Amino acid sequence: MENRNLYYGLAPQNESSGLMIRDLRKKSQLSQENIAYGICSVQKFSRIESGKDQPTELEFSGLMTRLGEPGLCYGDLYNFGSGKRLALRARIHEEAVLENWEKVSEYLCQYYRLFPEQSPEEKQLLSFYEAAHCYISNDDMDGIVFSELCSDILMKGRPGCCSPSDIDFIPTQAEFFLMNAASVGLSESQDPVLRARAHELLMTLLLLNKKRSLPVLCRSTCIGVLLNLCIIETENNDLYPAQTHLDLLFRNFAYCGGSHLYYRALACKADLLERTGHPCEASELRHCIYSVLHINSKKSHHKVLVF
């Protein structure tokens, strides 16, 4: 009984962590039964969400994988200050999606100051944001160097996973970001072999994405991959696959994606219109897009580094 009373002394922190887990589950549109199946009882999962119980580290790992957040470690939600930690990481991601890289740099500095100790997955994710900011803001860093940097970060956590033939694992969100970014860097090269490598890597990401368990997350990550595929194929004048991927891209936008990525997809559509003999329609569409979408860097045009 004494141990149980001590255990419930953690309830205020558990309640905050439980709410975060509940939010993740609601975003996934899965029931408690679907999430808990094979990991813990539905009753225990209900208690975890309400803050009356907490998972073991093994249960937590299984739950996060099923919720599409395998990069989160146990200490993220069950250590003091974890709420602020997750909120700040979400803010970094939001600013990166909008390409506010100066803000990303500012929040990264704040993150390192507040949380000097990080898990390996956390370090990998933060290293990705640092590399992306350095690439966009540094005119001397070309795409090949950026791709090599992302590959190095990636392979420290999972040796050999940058091979296009390696589809025998389920990547974490950070690994998705890094593989996508590596392909973006390669696609900036004028070497057809490296551009083909970038295309192959993106096709691998599509295959890997199908292995993930949550439909909503699959659509969200799929949008960035499809967008970059469309752009590379349009640039290579492979217009039929570009149109196929563009159609699939807009079908995914019916569920999620965000307005910023939607405008980038429209910019890709304008490029495709121009290359298929519709310059007037392309010009009109671009006029609408660029009044809203501001691209501050010549690098990557409207390819996306984060999704």
JOPE-V733039 format. One record per pair of residues at least 12 apart in sequence whose C-alpha atoms are under 10 Angstrom apart, sorted by sequence separation. I is the first residue (numbers start at 0). J is the second residue. D is the distance in Angstrom with one decimal. If there is no record, write none. Layout:
BEGIN
((I | J | D) (I | J | D))
END
This chain:
BEGIN
((32 | 44 | 8.6) (59 | 71 | 9.2) (60 | 72 | 7.4) (90 | 102 | 9.3) (91 | 103 | 5.4) (94 | 106 | 9.2) (133 | 145 | 8.7) (134 | 146 | 9.7) (149 | 161 | 9.7) (150 | 162 | 9.9) (182 | 194 | 8.3) (185 | 197 | 5.4) (186 | 198 | 7.7) (205 | 217 | 9.3) (208 | 220 | 7.3) (209 | 221 | 8.9) (228 | 240 | 8.9) (229 | 241 | 4.6) (232 | 244 | 9.3) (249 | 261 | 8.3) (252 | 264 | 9.6) (269 | 281 | 4.4) (270 | 282 | 9.3) (272 | 284 | 9.4) (31 | 44 | 7.0) (32 | 45 | 9.5) (59 | 72 | 8.2) (60 | 73 | 7.4) (90 | 103 | 8.3) (91 | 104 | 8.5) (157 | 170 | 9.4) (161 | 174 | 9.5) (182 | 195 | 9.6) (184 | 197 | 8.0) (185 | 198 | 9.0) (208 | 221 | 6.9) (228 | 241 | 7.2) (229 | 242 | 7.3) (248 | 261 | 9.3) (268 | 281 | 7.8) (269 | 282 | 7.3) (31 | 45 | 7.2) (44 | 58 | 9.8) (59 | 73 | 6.5) (71 | 85 | 9.3) (91 | 105 | 9.0) (92 | 106 | 9.9) (111 | 125 | 9.4) (131 | 145 | 7.9) (134 | 148 | 9.9) (160 | 174 | 9.0) (182 | 196 | 7.6) (183 | 197 | 6.9) (207 | 221 | 10.0) (227 | 241 | 9.9) (229 | 243 | 8.5) (230 | 244 | 9.7) (267 | 281 | 9.8) (269 | 283 | 8.6) (270 | 284 | 9.6) (39 | 54 | 8.5) (58 | 73 | 9.7) (88 | 103 | 9.9) (91 | 106 | 6.2) (110 | 125 | 9.3) (130 | 145 | 7.2) (163 | 178 | 9.9) (181 | 196 | 10.0) (182 | 197 | 4.3) (183 | 198 | 9.2) (185 | 200 | 9.7) (205 | 220 | 8.9) (206 | 221 | 9.9) (226 | 241 | 9.3) (229 | 244 | 6.0) (230 | 245 | 9.2) (249 | 264 | 7.9) (266 | 281 | 8.7) (269 | 284 | 6.1) (270 | 285 | 8.8) (38 | 54 | 9.8) (39 | 55 | 9.7) (56 | 72 | 8.6) (57 | 73 | 9.0) (90 | 106 | 7.8) (91 | 107 | 7.1) (130 | 146 | 9.6) (161 | 177 | 9.3) (162 | 178 | 9.8) (181 | 197 | 7.6) (182 | 198 | 7.1) (204 | 220 | 9.2) (205 | 221 | 6.7) (208 | 224 | 9.4) (225 | 241 | 9.1) (228 | 244 | 7.2) (229 | 245 | 6.1) (248 | 264 | 7.9) (249 | 265 | 9.3) (265 | 281 | 9.7) (268 | 284 | 8.5) (269 | 285 | 6.3) (31 | 48 | 9.4) (56 | 73 | 6.1) (59 | 76 | 9.6) (90 | 107 | 9.9) (131 | 148 | 9.7) (157 | 174 | 8.8) (161 | 178 | 6.8) (180 | 197 | 9.6) (182 | 199 | 8.5) (183 | 200 | 9.7) (204 | 221 | 8.4) (205 | 222 | 9.9) (227 | 244 | 9.6) (228 | 245 | 8.7) (229 | 246 | 9.7) (268 | 285 | 9.3) (269 | 286 | 10.0) (44 | 62 | 9.4) (55 | 73 | 8.7) (56 | 74 | 9.1) (88 | 106 | 8.4) (107 | 125 | 7.5) (130 | 148 | 7.2) (131 | 149 | 8.7) (156 | 174 | 8.8) (160 | 178 | 8.8) (179 | 197 | 8.8) (182 | 200 | 6.2) (183 | 201 | 9.1) (225 | 243 | 9.8) (226 | 244 | 7.8) (227 | 245 | 10.0) (266 | 284 | 7.6) (267 | 285 | 9.6) (38 | 57 | 8.7) (39 | 58 | 6.9) (54 | 73 | 9.1) (87 | 106 | 7.3) (88 | 107 | 8.5) (91 | 110 | 9.2) (107 | 126 | 9.8) (130 | 149 | 7.1) (178 | 197 | 9.5) (181 | 200 | 8.4) (182 | 201 | 6.6) (205 | 224 | 6.9) (225 | 244 | 6.0) (226 | 245 | 7.2) (229 | 248 | 8.8) (245 | 264 | 7.8) (265 | 284 | 7.5) (266 | 285 | 6.4) (269 | 288 | 9.3) (38 | 58 | 5.9) (39 | 59 | 9.7) (87 | 107 | 8.7) (153 | 173 | 8.5) (154 | 174 | 9.4) (161 | 181 | 8.7) (181 | 201 | 9.5) (204 | 224 | 7.1) (205 | 225 | 8.0) (224 | 244 | 9.6) (225 | 245 | 7.2) (228 | 248 | 10.0) (245 | 265 | 9.4) (265 | 285 | 8.1) (266 | 286 | 9.9) (37 | 58 | 9.6) (38 | 59 | 8.8) (56 | 77 | 9.9) (107 | 128 | 8.3) (127 | 148 | 9.0) (153 | 174 | 6.3) (161 | 182 | 9.8) (179 | 200 | 7.7) (180 | 201 | 9.8) (203 | 224 | 9.8) (204 | 225 | 9.6) (225 | 246 | 9.7) (226 | 247 | 9.7) (266 | 287 | 9.6) (38 | 60 | 9.5) (39 | 61 | 9.4) (87 | 109 | 8.7) (88 | 110 | 7.9) (107 | 129 | 8.0) (126 | 148 | 9.6) (127 | 149 | 6.8) (130 | 152 | 9.3) (152 | 174 | 9.1) (153 | 175 | 9.4) (178 | 200 | 7.3) (179 | 201 | 6.7) (182 | 204 | 10.0) (201 | 223 | 9.7) (202 | 224 | 8.1) (222 | 244 | 9.9) (225 | 247 | 7.7) (226 | 248 | 6.8) (245 | 267 | 8.2) (246 | 268 | 9.7) (265 | 287 | 9.5) (266 | 288 | 6.8) (21 | 44 | 9.7) (35 | 58 | 9.1) (38 | 61 | 6.5) (39 | 62 | 9.0) (53 | 76 | 9.9) (54 | 77 | 9.5) (87 | 110 | 7.0) (126 | 149 | 8.6) (153 | 176 | 9.5) (154 | 177 | 9.9) (178 | 201 | 7.9) (201 | 224 | 6.1) (202 | 225 | 8.9) (205 | 228 | 9.9) (222 | 245 | 9.8) (225 | 248 | 5.9) (226 | 249 | 9.6) (245 | 268 | 7.3) (262 | 285 | 9.7) (265 | 288 | 7.2) (266 | 289 | 8.5) (20 | 44 | 9.7) (21 | 45 | 9.2) (24 | 48 | 9.6) (37 | 61 | 9.0) (38 | 62 | 7.2) (53 | 77 | 8.4) (104 | 128 | 8.4) (150 | 174 | 9.7) (153 | 177 | 6.3) (200 | 224 | 9.7) (201 | 225 | 8.1) (224 | 248 | 9.1) (225 | 249 | 9.6) (264 | 288 | 9.9) (37 | 62 | 9.9) (103 | 128 | 7.6) (104 | 129 | 7.4) (127 | 152 | 7.5) (149 | 174 | 9.5) (152 | 177 | 7.8) (153 | 178 | 7.6) (178 | 203 | 9.4) (179 | 204 | 7.6) (222 | 247 | 8.9) (223 | 248 | 8.8) (242 | 267 | 10.0) (262 | 287 | 9.4) (263 | 288 | 8.2) (21 | 47 | 8.9) (22 | 48 | 9.2) (35 | 61 | 8.9) (36 | 62 | 9.5) (84 | 110 | 7.6) (103 | 129 | 8.4) (123 | 149 | 9.8) (126 | 152 | 7.2) (127 | 153 | 8.9) (151 | 177 | 9.5) (178 | 204 | 7.6) (198 | 224 | 10.0) (201 | 227 | 7.8) (202 | 228 | 7.9) (221 | 247 | 9.6) (222 | 248 | 6.0) (225 | 251 | 9.6) (241 | 267 | 9.4) (242 | 268 | 8.5) (245 | 271 | 9.3) (262 | 288 | 6.2) (263 | 289 | 9.7) (266 | 292 | 9.2) (17 | 44 | 9.3) (20 | 47 | 8.2) (21 | 48 | 5.6) (34 | 61 | 9.2) (35 | 62 | 7.2) (38 | 65 | 9.8) (83 | 110 | 9.7) (126 | 153 | 9.7) (149 | 176 | 9.1) (150 | 177 | 7.1) (201 | 228 | 6.6) (221 | 248 | 8.0) (222 | 249 | 8.6) (241 | 268 | 9.3) (261 | 288 | 9.8) (262 | 289 | 8.7) (17 | 45 | 9.1) (20 | 48 | 6.3) (21 | 49 | 8.4) (34 | 62 | 6.7) (100 | 128 | 8.9) (103 | 131 | 9.8) (104 | 132 | 7.2) (124 | 152 | 9.1) (149 | 177 | 5.5) (150 | 178 | 7.3) (153 | 181 | 9.5) (200 | 228 | 9.8) (222 | 250 | 9.6) (17 | 46 | 8.3) (18 | 47 | 8.9) (19 | 48 | 8.1) (20 | 49 | 9.5) (34 | 63 | 9.4) (36 | 65 | 9.9) (84 | 113 | 8.4) (100 | 129 | 9.4) (103 | 132 | 7.5) (104 | 133 | 9.4) (123 | 152 | 6.5) (124 | 153 | 9.6) (148 | 177 | 9.3) (149 | 178 | 7.4) (175 | 204 | 7.4) (198 | 227 | 8.7) (199 | 228 | 9.5) (222 | 251 | 6.7) (242 | 271 | 7.6) (262 | 291 | 8.0) (263 | 292 | 7.7) (17 | 47 | 5.5) (18 | 48 | 5.9) (20 | 50 | 10.0) (34 | 64 | 9.8) (35 | 65 | 8.9) (83 | 113 | 9.5) (84 | 114 | 7.6) (102 | 132 | 9.9) (122 | 152 | 9.4) (123 | 153 | 7.4) (149 | 179 | 9.2) (150 | 180 | 8.9) (151 | 181 | 9.9) (197 | 227 | 9.6) (198 | 228 | 6.6) (201 | 231 | 9.9) (218 | 248 | 9.1) (221 | 251 | 7.9) (222 | 252 | 7.6) (241 | 271 | 7.8) (242 | 272 | 9.7) (262 | 292 | 6.7) (16 | 47 | 8.4) (17 | 48 | 4.0) (18 | 49 | 7.0) (34 | 65 | 6.5) (83 | 114 | 9.9) (100 | 131 | 8.4) (101 | 132 | 7.9) (146 | 177 | 8.7) (149 | 180 | 6.8) (150 | 181 | 6.4) (197 | 228 | 9.0) (198 | 229 | 9.8) (261 | 292 | 10.0) (263 | 294 | 9.7) (14 | 46 | 9.6) (16 | 48 | 7.8) (17 | 49 | 5.6) (18 | 50 | 7.7) (33 | 65 | 9.1) (34 | 66 | 7.3) (92 | 124 | 9.9) (100 | 132 | 5.7) (123 | 155 | 8.6) (146 | 178 | 8.7) (148 | 180 | 9.7) (149 | 181 | 5.7) (150 | 182 | 9.7) (175 | 207 | 9.0) (218 | 250 | 9.5) (219 | 251 | 7.9) (239 | 271 | 9.9) (259 | 291 | 9.0) (260 | 292 | 9.6) (13 | 46 | 9.8) (14 | 47 | 8.1) (15 | 48 | 9.0) (16 | 49 | 9.0) (17 | 50 | 5.1) (80 | 113 | 9.5) (81 | 114 | 9.7) (88 | 121 | 9.4) (92 | 125 | 9.9) (95 | 128 | 7.6) (98 | 131 | 9.7) (99 | 132 | 9.2) (100 | 133 | 9.0) (123 | 156 | 7.6) (146 | 179 | 9.4) (147 | 180 | 10.0) (148 | 181 | 8.1) (149 | 182 | 9.5) (163 | 196 | 8.1) (175 | 208 | 8.8) (198 | 231 | 7.1) (218 | 251 | 5.9) (219 | 252 | 8.5) (222 | 255 | 8.6) (223 | 256 | 8.6) (230 | 263 | 9.9) (234 | 267 | 9.9) (238 | 271 | 7.3) (259 | 292 | 7.3) (267 | 300 | 10.0) (13 | 47 | 7.6) (14 | 48 | 7.4) (15 | 49 | 8.8) (16 | 50 | 7.1) (17 | 51 | 8.5) (80 | 114 | 9.1) (91 | 125 | 9.1) (98 | 132 | 8.9) (122 | 156 | 9.9) (146 | 180 | 6.7) (147 | 181 | 7.1) (162 | 196 | 9.7) (163 | 197 | 9.3) (170 | 204 | 9.2) (197 | 231 | 8.5) (198 | 232 | 8.1) (217 | 251 | 9.5) (218 | 252 | 8.1) (222 | 256 | 6.7) (226 | 260 | 8.5) (230 | 264 | 9.0) (233 | 267 | 8.0) (237 | 271 | 10.0) (238 | 272 | 9.9) (258 | 292 | 9.7) (259 | 293 | 9.9) (266 | 300 | 9.8) (267 | 301 | 7.7) (13 | 48 | 8.5) (14 | 49 | 6.0) (15 | 50 | 7.1) (17 | 52 | 8.7) (100 | 135 | 7.9) (101 | 136 | 8.9) (145 | 180 | 8.1) (146 | 181 | 4.1) (149 | 184 | 9.0) (163 | 198 | 9.6) (164 | 199 | 9.0) (165 | 200 | 9.9) (218 | 253 | 9.6) (219 | 254 | 8.4) (220 | 255 | 9.8) (221 | 256 | 9.3) (222 | 257 | 10.0) (226 | 261 | 9.5) (229 | 264 | 8.7) (233 | 268 | 9.3) (236 | 271 | 8.9) (266 | 301 | 7.5) (267 | 302 | 9.1) (13 | 49 | 8.0) (14 | 50 | 3.7) (17 | 53 | 8.1) (29 | 65 | 9.8) (88 | 124 | 9.4) (92 | 128 | 8.3) (95 | 131 | 8.7) (100 | 136 | 8.0) (119 | 155 | 9.6) (120 | 156 | 7.9) (145 | 181 | 7.0) (146 | 182 | 6.8) (148 | 184 | 9.7) (163 | 199 | 6.2) (164 | 200 | 8.7) (195 | 231 | 9.2) (215 | 251 | 9.6) (218 | 254 | 7.4) (219 | 255 | 6.1) (220 | 256 | 8.7) (227 | 263 | 10.0) (230 | 266 | 9.3) (231 | 267 | 9.8) (234 | 270 | 8.6) (238 | 274 | 8.0) (13 | 50 | 4.5) (14 | 51 | 7.1) (16 | 53 | 8.8) (29 | 66 | 8.8) (88 | 125 | 8.7) (91 | 128 | 8.2) (95 | 132 | 8.5) (98 | 135 | 9.1) (119 | 156 | 7.7) (144 | 181 | 9.5) (145 | 182 | 9.7) (146 | 183 | 7.4) (147 | 184 | 8.4) (162 | 199 | 9.5) (163 | 200 | 5.2) (166 | 203 | 7.0) (170 | 207 | 7.4) (194 | 231 | 7.9) (195 | 232 | 9.9) (218 | 255 | 7.0) (219 | 256 | 5.8) (223 | 260 | 7.9) (226 | 263 | 8.0) (227 | 264 | 9.3) (230 | 267 | 6.1) (233 | 270 | 7.2) (234 | 271 | 9.0) (238 | 275 | 7.8) (263 | 300 | 9.6) (264 | 301 | 8.4) (12 | 50 | 7.7) (13 | 51 | 7.0) (14 | 52 | 8.8) (24 | 62 | 9.6) (27 | 65 | 9.3) (28 | 66 | 9.8) (142 | 180 | 9.5) (143 | 181 | 8.4) (145 | 183 | 8.8) (146 | 184 | 4.7) (147 | 185 | 8.9) (162 | 200 | 7.8) (163 | 201 | 8.5) (165 | 203 | 7.9) (166 | 204 | 8.4) (169 | 207 | 6.5) (170 | 208 | 8.4) (194 | 232 | 9.8) (218 | 256 | 7.9) (219 | 257 | 9.2) (222 | 260 | 8.1) (226 | 264 | 6.3) (229 | 267 | 7.0) (230 | 268 | 9.0) (233 | 271 | 6.2) (236 | 274 | 7.7) (263 | 301 | 6.0) (264 | 302 | 9.4) (10 | 49 | 9.4) (11 | 50 | 7.4) (13 | 52 | 7.1) (14 | 53 | 9.4) (24 | 63 | 9.7) (27 | 66 | 6.7) (142 | 181 | 8.4) (143 | 182 | 9.5) (145 | 184 | 5.7) (146 | 185 | 6.1) (161 | 200 | 7.8) (163 | 202 | 8.2) (164 | 203 | 7.3) (168 | 207 | 7.6) (169 | 208 | 8.0) (215 | 254 | 7.6) (216 | 255 | 9.1) (222 | 261 | 9.3) (225 | 264 | 9.3) (226 | 265 | 9.9) (229 | 268 | 8.7) (232 | 271 | 9.5) (233 | 272 | 9.9) (236 | 275 | 9.5) (262 | 301 | 9.5) (263 | 302 | 7.9) (10 | 50 | 5.9) (11 | 51 | 9.2) (13 | 53 | 6.7) (23 | 63 | 9.0) (26 | 66 | 8.9) (27 | 67 | 8.1) (142 | 182 | 9.1) (143 | 183 | 9.2) (144 | 184 | 7.6) (145 | 185 | 8.4) (146 | 186 | 9.4) (163 | 203 | 5.7) (166 | 206 | 7.2) (167 | 207 | 8.3) (169 | 209 | 9.4) (170 | 210 | 9.2) (171 | 211 | 9.6) (195 | 235 | 9.6) (214 | 254 | 9.9) (215 | 255 | 7.6) (223 | 263 | 10.0) (227 | 267 | 9.1) (230 | 270 | 8.3) (234 | 274 | 9.3) (263 | 303 | 8.5) (9 | 50 | 8.9) (10 | 51 | 6.3) (13 | 54 | 10.0) (24 | 65 | 9.3) (25 | 66 | 9.6) (142 | 183 | 7.3) (143 | 184 | 5.6) (144 | 185 | 8.9) (146 | 187 | 9.8) (162 | 203 | 8.9) (163 | 204 | 8.6) (166 | 207 | 6.0) (169 | 210 | 6.5) (170 | 211 | 8.4) (179 | 220 | 10.0) (186 | 227 | 9.4) (194 | 235 | 8.8) (223 | 264 | 9.4) (226 | 267 | 7.7) (229 | 270 | 9.8) (230 | 271 | 8.7) (233 | 274 | 7.9) (260 | 301 | 9.2) (9 | 51 | 9.0) (10 | 52 | 7.8) (20 | 62 | 9.0) (24 | 66 | 6.4) (75 | 117 | 9.2) (142 | 184 | 3.8) (143 | 185 | 5.6) (161 | 203 | 9.6) (165 | 207 | 9.1) (166 | 208 | 9.8) (168 | 210 | 8.4) (169 | 211 | 6.6) (182 | 224 | 9.7) (186 | 228 | 10.0) (222 | 264 | 9.1) (226 | 268 | 9.9) (229 | 271 | 8.8) (233 | 275 | 9.9) (260 | 302 | 9.7) (7 | 50 | 9.3) (9 | 52 | 9.2) (10 | 53 | 9.1) (20 | 63 | 8.6) (23 | 66 | 6.5) (24 | 67 | 9.4) (74 | 117 | 9.4) (75 | 118 | 8.8) (141 | 184 | 7.6) (142 | 185 | 5.9) (143 | 186 | 8.7) (167 | 210 | 9.4) (168 | 211 | 9.8) (169 | 212 | 9.6) (260 | 303 | 8.2) (7 | 51 | 7.3) (9 | 53 | 9.4) (23 | 67 | 8.5) (74 | 118 | 8.4) (141 | 185 | 9.4) (142 | 186 | 7.5) (143 | 187 | 7.7) (166 | 210 | 9.1) (172 | 216 | 9.8) (176 | 220 | 9.0) (179 | 223 | 8.2) (183 | 227 | 7.5) (186 | 230 | 9.6) (187 | 231 | 9.3) (191 | 235 | 9.1) (6 | 51 | 9.5) (7 | 52 | 8.0) (23 | 68 | 8.6) (72 | 117 | 9.7) (73 | 118 | 9.6) (128 | 173 | 9.6) (142 | 187 | 5.5) (143 | 188 | 7.0) (175 | 220 | 8.0) (179 | 224 | 7.0) (182 | 227 | 8.7) (183 | 228 | 9.7) (186 | 231 | 7.0) (260 | 305 | 10.0) (6 | 52 | 8.6) (7 | 53 | 9.9) (20 | 66 | 8.5) (72 | 118 | 7.1) (75 | 121 | 9.4) (127 | 173 | 7.5) (131 | 177 | 9.4) (141 | 187 | 8.0) (142 | 188 | 6.7) (178 | 224 | 10.0) (182 | 228 | 9.7) (260 | 306 | 8.5) (6 | 53 | 9.4) (71 | 118 | 8.7) (72 | 119 | 9.1) (124 | 171 | 9.7) (126 | 173 | 9.4) (127 | 174 | 9.1) (130 | 177 | 9.5) (141 | 188 | 8.5) (176 | 223 | 9.5) (180 | 227 | 10.0) (70 | 118 | 9.3) (72 | 120 | 7.7) (124 | 172 | 8.3) (125 | 173 | 8.7) (128 | 176 | 9.2) (172 | 220 | 8.6) (176 | 224 | 9.8) (179 | 227 | 8.5) (183 | 231 | 9.0) (186 | 234 | 9.6) (70 | 119 | 9.0) (71 | 120 | 7.3) (72 | 121 | 8.3) (124 | 173 | 5.1) (127 | 176 | 7.4) (128 | 177 | 9.4) (131 | 180 | 7.9) (175 | 224 | 9.4) (182 | 231 | 9.9) (257 | 306 | 9.9) (70 | 120 | 5.5) (71 | 121 | 7.6) (123 | 173 | 6.7) (124 | 174 | 8.1) (127 | 177 | 6.4) (130 | 180 | 9.4) (134 | 184 | 9.2) (143 | 193 | 8.9) (256 | 306 | 8.3) (69 | 120 | 8.9) (70 | 121 | 7.2) (120 | 171 | 8.6) (122 | 173 | 9.7) (123 | 174 | 8.2) (126 | 177 | 9.5) (146 | 197 | 9.7) (120 | 172 | 9.6) (121 | 173 | 8.5) (124 | 176 | 8.3) (70 | 123 | 9.3) (120 | 173 | 7.6) (124 | 177 | 8.5) (127 | 180 | 8.6) (70 | 124 | 8.5) (120 | 174 | 9.3) (123 | 177 | 9.0) (20 | 76 | 8.9) (19 | 76 | 8.2) (16 | 75 | 9.0) (17 | 76 | 8.6) (16 | 76 | 5.3) (17 | 77 | 9.7) (15 | 76 | 8.4) (16 | 77 | 6.8) (15 | 77 | 9.3) (16 | 78 | 9.4) (13 | 76 | 8.2) (19 | 82 | 8.3) (12 | 76 | 8.5) (13 | 77 | 7.0) (12 | 77 | 7.2) (13 | 78 | 9.5) (16 | 81 | 8.0) (12 | 78 | 8.0) (15 | 81 | 9.0) (16 | 82 | 7.3) (19 | 85 | 9.3) (12 | 79 | 7.3) (15 | 82 | 7.2) (9 | 77 | 9.3) (12 | 80 | 8.9) (12 | 81 | 8.9) (230 | 299 | 9.8) (12 | 82 | 9.0) (230 | 300 | 9.2) (230 | 301 | 8.0) (231 | 302 | 8.7) (227 | 299 | 9.7) (230 | 302 | 6.9) (229 | 302 | 9.4) (227 | 301 | 8.4) (228 | 302 | 9.0) (226 | 301 | 8.9) (227 | 302 | 5.4) (226 | 302 | 7.1) (227 | 303 | 6.7) (226 | 303 | 7.6) (227 | 304 | 9.1) (224 | 302 | 9.4) (223 | 302 | 8.3) (224 | 303 | 8.5) (223 | 303 | 6.3) (224 | 304 | 9.7) (222 | 303 | 9.8) (223 | 304 | 8.0) (224 | 305 | 9.7) (223 | 305 | 7.3) (224 | 306 | 8.2) (223 | 306 | 5.2) (222 | 306 | 7.3) (220 | 305 | 9.1) (221 | 306 | 8.3) (220 | 306 | 5.8) (219 | 306 | 7.0) (69 | 169 | 9.3) (70 | 170 | 9.1) (71 | 171 | 9.2) (69 | 170 | 8.3) (70 | 171 | 5.5) (71 | 172 | 9.6) (69 | 171 | 5.6) (70 | 172 | 6.5) (67 | 170 | 10.0) (68 | 171 | 7.1) (69 | 172 | 7.4) (70 | 173 | 7.1) (67 | 171 | 8.0) (68 | 172 | 6.9) (69 | 173 | 9.4) (70 | 174 | 9.0) (64 | 169 | 9.2) (67 | 172 | 7.9) (68 | 173 | 9.7) (64 | 170 | 10.0) (64 | 171 | 8.5) (187 | 298 | 7.9) (187 | 299 | 6.7) (186 | 299 | 8.3) (187 | 300 | 9.5) (184 | 298 | 9.2) (183 | 298 | 9.7) (184 | 299 | 7.8) (183 | 299 | 6.9) (186 | 302 | 9.6) (184 | 302 | 9.9) (183 | 302 | 7.0) (183 | 303 | 7.8) (184 | 304 | 9.3) (183 | 304 | 7.1) (180 | 302 | 9.4) (182 | 304 | 9.3) (179 | 302 | 9.9) (180 | 303 | 8.0) (181 | 304 | 8.9) (179 | 303 | 8.4) (180 | 304 | 5.2) (179 | 304 | 6.7) (180 | 305 | 7.7) (178 | 304 | 9.6) (179 | 305 | 7.9) (176 | 303 | 9.8) (177 | 304 | 8.4) (179 | 306 | 8.9) (176 | 304 | 6.9) (177 | 305 | 8.8) (176 | 305 | 5.9) (175 | 305 | 9.0) (176 | 306 | 7.1) (175 | 306 | 8.7) (173 | 305 | 9.6) (172 | 306 | 9.3) (67 | 211 | 7.4) (66 | 211 | 9.7) (67 | 212 | 7.2) (65 | 211 | 8.3) (66 | 212 | 7.9) (67 | 213 | 6.5) (64 | 211 | 8.8) (65 | 212 | 6.2) (66 | 213 | 7.0) (67 | 214 | 9.7) (64 | 212 | 8.2) (65 | 213 | 7.2) (67 | 215 | 9.3) (68 | 216 | 9.5) (64 | 213 | 9.6) (67 | 216 | 6.7) (66 | 216 | 8.8) (67 | 217 | 9.0) (142 | 298 | 8.4) (141 | 298 | 8.7) (142 | 299 | 8.6) (138 | 296 | 9.5) (136 | 295 | 9.9) (138 | 297 | 9.5) (135 | 295 | 9.2) (136 | 296 | 8.1) (138 | 298 | 8.7) (96 | 257 | 9.5) (97 | 258 | 9.9) (98 | 259 | 9.7) (135 | 296 | 6.7) (137 | 298 | 10.0) (97 | 259 | 6.8) (135 | 297 | 8.7) (136 | 298 | 9.5) (96 | 259 | 7.9) (97 | 260 | 8.8) (135 | 298 | 6.7) (96 | 260 | 8.3) (134 | 298 | 8.4) (135 | 299 | 8.8) (135 | 304 | 10.0) (131 | 304 | 7.2) (131 | 305 | 8.9) (128 | 304 | 9.4) (127 | 304 | 9.6) (128 | 305 | 8.9) (127 | 305 | 9.6) (29 | 213 | 8.3) (27 | 212 | 9.6) (28 | 213 | 8.5) (29 | 214 | 9.5) (27 | 213 | 6.3) (28 | 214 | 8.6) (29 | 215 | 9.9) (26 | 213 | 9.7) (27 | 214 | 7.4) (28 | 215 | 7.7) (27 | 215 | 5.9) (26 | 215 | 7.6) (27 | 216 | 7.2) (26 | 216 | 8.8) (97 | 292 | 9.8) (98 | 293 | 9.6) (97 | 293 | 9.8) (98 | 294 | 8.6) (99 | 295 | 9.6) (98 | 295 | 8.6) (98 | 296 | 9.6) (98 | 303 | 9.1) (97 | 303 | 9.8) (98 | 304 | 9.0) (96 | 303 | 8.0) (98 | 305 | 8.9) (95 | 303 | 9.8) (96 | 304 | 7.9) (97 | 305 | 9.1) (95 | 304 | 8.4) (96 | 305 | 5.6) (95 | 305 | 6.7) (96 | 306 | 6.7) (95 | 306 | 9.1) (93 | 305 | 9.4) (92 | 305 | 7.9) (93 | 306 | 9.8) (92 | 306 | 8.9))
END
